[in-house]
Amino acid sequence: MKAENFTENLIIGAGLAGLAMAARLSWHKMPYQILEKSDQVAHSWEKHYDSLSMQTSKLYSALPHFAFPLHYPKYVPKNLLLEYCKNYAKEFAMPIVFGTEINNIKQLTDKNWQVVSKNKQEYLCKNLIVATGNCQIPSMPDIEGLKKYRQPLIHSQEYKNAENCDGKKVLVVGFGTSANEIAYELHKNGAFVSMSVQNSQHILYKDSFGFSSHEYMVWLYKMNLPSAMTDYFSMLYQRNTVGDAANVGINSPNDSLSVQLKKGIEPTVDVGTLDLIRKKIIRILPAIKKIHPKDIEFENKNKESFDKIIFATGYQTLVSKLFLQMKEIFNEKGRPEKLFFNDYQGLYFLGFRHHLAGTIYGINEDSAKILRQILG
Ligand SMILES: Cc1cc2nc3c(=O)[nH]c(=O)nc-3n(C[C@H](O)[C@H](O)[C@H](O)COP(=O)(O)OP(=O)(O)OC[C@H]3O[C@@H](n4cnc5c(N)ncnc54)[C@H](O)[C@@H]3O)c2cc1C
């Protein structure tokens, strides 16, 4: 192995987490390198739908040491977030090697980490920060007949905008934030929208009483209350803003918000879709039982056909696949449960935690913890 491939600190992934960690290392004048499989920073945001903006307020969603420009709106749209990330990497003169996909990581006997790319390039480092993201590949439910539907059937990652949906019957599957936003946009562009909802969901309005719900959640988090009290106040907040949605077919989970977050389930941020559901403009349908070539069969045995189906059913991470050994540090969903593990010195995971104050807020906090650990 070539000695020039040794770096004290190596970061895999130039998404928001990788960039945050890099800025913290730059700030402390520590050497590092970033390896990124795509050809740009924050690549995963590029792939999402055109109208996407952050659901979290810009006040608490900037990366370390670099605030969002003042003229950016409260909820930063995707194109401005991409611009911000590019400027961020430039500001700290980040050494990023693009087009380098890592597919194997292992610890050597001297405790250094060996990282091998798809094209067999090897890198060695003392500290390895894995920031490859929680949302790498689209999750599709395992439904009988999925591949046989004769009309367009896509995952939300392939959805770009509501073009050509005017007057069309569209089924959106799921009730997470993406499902909520896509259903709203489709309706505004003349589609007849139905939503198939299987799971119960905590819901927050994007804004309530003129304030961002995200800012309220940050405030609640900063109170540092026992989790039962945090859950109680978030439940009161939901009850007094969103109210009961069970009567329109969207149940509230038995689990509290903090238990849901631990399981990796974030609350839905509603942009106006719930109001359309309450007004019976958007229909709620049960879970899908089976897909036939020409129609969809629901759990209540009703069958219906749609011009288009969009599965807004979330994403999966592939991080555990990078490790041939050490499988015990990953949970059943393949996510690392902790930022670092005593048995594997020098290995850190950033961006895999769901946080009451938002994932990016968590990335900020966790990158500071990792830095403290590295500094010793
Ligand atoms: C639609 C959507 C909207 C969201 N909105 C918000 C929001 O408003 N506020 C908020 O706090 N959070 C939000 N999140 C959650 C989260 O903050 C974002 O997903 C954020 O992009 C996470 O950053 P990341 O760096 O952890 O992951 P990613 O942005 O996915 O970055 C990971 C990077 O690693 C690279 N990579 C992956 N595998 C490899 C490999 N093997 N080798 C080399 N490179 C690799 C990828 O190409 C990518 O560039 C949102 C998530 C989604 C899906």
The ligand as an SDF file (V2000), in Angstrom:
LIG
                    3D

 53 58  0  0  0  0  0  0  0  0999 V2000
  -36.6250   14.3380    1.3120 C   0  0  0  0  0  0  0  0  0  0  0  0
  -35.8410   14.6100    2.5620 C   0  0  0  0  0  0  0  0  0  0  0  0
  -35.9340   15.8610    3.1860 C   0  0  0  0  0  0  0  0  0  0  0  0
  -35.2150   16.1110    4.3620 C   0  0  0  0  0  0  0  0  0  0  0  0
  -35.3470   17.3300    4.9710 N   0  0  0  0  0  0  0  0  0  0  0  0
  -34.7030   17.5780    6.1430 C   0  0  0  0  0  0  0  0  0  0  0  0
  -34.8450   18.8440    6.8070 C   0  0  0  0  0  0  0  0  0  0  0  0
  -35.5380   19.7390    6.3470 O   0  0  0  0  0  0  0  0  0  0  0  0
  -34.1880   19.0080    7.9760 N   0  0  0  0  0  0  0  0  0  0  0  0
  -33.4140   18.0230    8.5450 C   0  0  0  0  0  0  0  0  0  0  0  0
  -32.8520   18.2240    9.6290 O   0  0  0  0  0  0  0  0  0  0  0  0
  -33.2600   16.8330    7.9240 N   0  0  0  0  0  0  0  0  0  0  0  0
  -33.8740   16.5810    6.7510 C   0  0  0  0  0  0  0  0  0  0  0  0
  -33.7280   15.3630    6.1330 N   0  0  0  0  0  0  0  0  0  0  0  0
  -32.8870   14.3280    6.7740 C   0  0  0  0  0  0  0  0  0  0  0  0
  -31.3660   14.5500    6.6050 C   0  0  0  0  0  0  0  0  0  0  0  0
  -30.9740   15.7260    7.2480 O   0  0  0  0  0  0  0  0  0  0  0  0
  -30.9140   14.6400    5.1860 C   0  0  0  0  0  0  0  0  0  0  0  0
  -31.2260   13.4240    4.5830 O   0  0  0  0  0  0  0  0  0  0  0  0
  -29.4030   14.9280    5.0340 C   0  0  0  0  0  0  0  0  0  0  0  0
  -29.1260   14.9560    3.6430 O   0  0  0  0  0  0  0  0  0  0  0  0
  -28.5500   13.8870    5.7210 C   0  0  0  0  0  0  0  0  0  0  0  0
  -27.1830   14.1400    5.4320 O   0  0  0  0  0  0  0  0  0  0  0  0
  -26.1100   12.9530    5.3950 P   0  0  0  0  0  0  0  0  0  0  0  0
  -24.8210   13.5810    5.0470 O   0  0  0  0  0  0  0  0  0  0  0  0
  -26.2080   12.1620    6.6470 O   0  0  0  0  0  0  0  0  0  0  0  0
  -26.5990   11.9860    4.2410 O   0  0  0  0  0  0  0  0  0  0  0  0
  -26.6220   12.2620    2.6780 P   0  0  0  0  0  0  0  0  0  0  0  0
  -27.0690   13.6400    2.3820 O   0  0  0  0  0  0  0  0  0  0  0  0
  -27.3630   11.1280    2.0740 O   0  0  0  0  0  0  0  0  0  0  0  0
  -25.0660   12.1740    2.2480 O   0  0  0  0  0  0  0  0  0  0  0  0
  -24.3560   10.9720    2.2110 C   0  0  0  0  0  0  0  0  0  0  0  0
  -23.2590   11.1250    1.1670 C   0  0  0  0  0  0  0  0  0  0  0  0
  -22.4480    9.9650    1.1970 O   0  0  0  0  0  0  0  0  0  0  0  0
  -22.1690    9.5420   -0.1340 C   0  0  0  0  0  0  0  0  0  0  0  0
  -21.9340    8.0990   -0.0900 N   0  0  0  0  0  0  0  0  0  0  0  0
  -22.8340    7.1320    0.2190 C   0  0  0  0  0  0  0  0  0  0  0  0
  -22.2500    5.9130    0.1750 N   0  0  0  0  0  0  0  0  0  0  0  0
  -20.9570    6.1180   -0.1620 C   0  0  0  0  0  0  0  0  0  0  0  0
  -19.8620    5.2450   -0.3710 C   0  0  0  0  0  0  0  0  0  0  0  0
  -19.9850    3.9160   -0.2430 N   0  0  0  0  0  0  0  0  0  0  0  0
  -18.6510    5.7790   -0.7200 N   0  0  0  0  0  0  0  0  0  0  0  0
  -18.5170    7.1320   -0.8700 C   0  0  0  0  0  0  0  0  0  0  0  0
  -19.5390    8.0010   -0.6920 N   0  0  0  0  0  0  0  0  0  0  0  0
  -20.7430    7.5090   -0.3410 C   0  0  0  0  0  0  0  0  0  0  0  0
  -23.4300    9.9220   -0.9200 C   0  0  0  0  0  0  0  0  0  0  0  0
  -23.1810   10.0370   -2.3080 O   0  0  0  0  0  0  0  0  0  0  0  0
  -23.8040   11.2480   -0.2490 C   0  0  0  0  0  0  0  0  0  0  0  0
  -23.2080   12.3540   -0.8970 O   0  0  0  0  0  0  0  0  0  0  0  0
  -34.3910   15.0930    4.9460 C   0  0  0  0  0  0  0  0  0  0  0  0
  -34.3240   13.8430    4.3160 C   0  0  0  0  0  0  0  0  0  0  0  0
  -35.0230   13.6060    3.1310 C   0  0  0  0  0  0  0  0  0  0  0  0
  -34.9120   12.2390    2.4930 C   0  0  0  0  0  0  0  0  0  0  0  0
  1  2  1  0
  2  3  1  0
  2 52  2  0
  3  4  2  0
  4  5  1  0
  4 50  1  0
  5  6  2  0
  6  7  1  0
  6 13  1  0
  7  8  2  0
  7  9  1  0
  9 10  1  0
 10 11  2  0
 10 12  1  0
 12 13  2  0
 13 14  1  0
 14 15  1  0
 14 50  1  0
 15 16  1  0
 16 17  1  0
 16 18  1  0
 18 19  1  0
 18 20  1  0
 20 21  1  0
 20 22  1  0
 22 23  1  0
 23 24  1  0
 24 25  2  0
 24 26  1  0
 24 27  1  0
 27 28  1  0
 28 29  2  0
 28 30  1  0
 28 31  1  0
 31 32  1  0
 32 33  1  0
 33 34  1  0
 33 48  1  0
 34 35  1  0
 35 36  1  0
 35 46  1  0
 36 37  1  0
 36 45  1  0
 37 38  2  0
 38 39  1  0
 39 40  1  0
 39 45  2  0
 40 41  1  0
 40 42  2  0
 42 43  1  0
 43 44  2  0
 44 45  1  0
 46 47  1  0
 46 48  1  0
 48 49  1  0
 50 51  2  0
 51 52  1  0
 52 53  1  0
M  END
$$$$
